[in-house]
Amino acid sequence: MMELIGELVHQQCAAATVSTHDPLMAAFADRTFELHDGRLSAAAPHGRHALSELSAARAAAAR
């Protein structure tokens, strides 16, 4: 699902807002923000490379 949203966002030069507690889902984002005690704070951009690292780690653990 997140791959489809990402493709549409990039194809249409659009933006999407997704709310999640799952770091794997957040890894799809080009940019993330966090809420702490009701205040919005910017988190470091991490993007798709973080997802690649997580996928590689899962694959290695499965072997």
C-alpha positions in Angstrom: 0.0 0.0 0.0 2.8 2.5 0.9 4.6 1.7 -2.4 1.4 2.6 -4.3 1.0 5.9 -2.4 4.6 6.7 -3.0 4.4 6.0 -6.7 1.3 8.2 -7.0 2.8 11.0 -5.1 5.9 11.1 -7.3 4.0 10.6 -10.6 1.5 13.4 -9.8 4.0 15.7 -8.1 1.7 15.7 -5.1 2.0 15.2 -1.3 0.4 12.7 1.0 -0.1 12.7 4.8 0.1 9.4 6.6 -0.1 8.9 10.3 1.6 5.8 11.8 3.4 4.4 14.8 5.2 1.9 12.6 8.8 2.7 11.8 8.7 0.5 8.7 5.8 2.5 7.3 7.5 5.8 8.2 10.6 4.6 6.3 8.7 5.1 3.0 8.4 8.8 3.7 10.7 11.4 2.2 10.2 13.5 5.3 8.7 12.8 8.7 7.4 14.8 11.6 6.8 13.7 15.2 4.4 14.8 17.9 5.8 15.1 21.4 3.5 16.2 24.2 1.1 17.7 21.6 3.8 19.8 19.9 5.0 19.2 16.3 8.7 18.7 15.8 10.6 17.9 12.6 12.4 14.6 12.6 15.5 14.0 10.4 14.6 13.1 6.8 15.3 9.4 6.2 13.4 8.2 3.1 13.6 5.0 1.2 17.2 4.2 2.0 16.2 3.4 5.6 13.6 1.0 4.3 16.3 -0.8 2.2 18.5 -1.2 5.2 15.6 -2.6 7.2 14.7 -5.0 4.4 18.3 -6.2 4.2 18.5 -6.8 7.9 15.3 -8.8 7.9 16.5 -10.9 4.9 19.8 -11.6 6.7 18.0 -12.5 9.9 15.7 -14.9 8.0 18.7 -16.9 6.7 
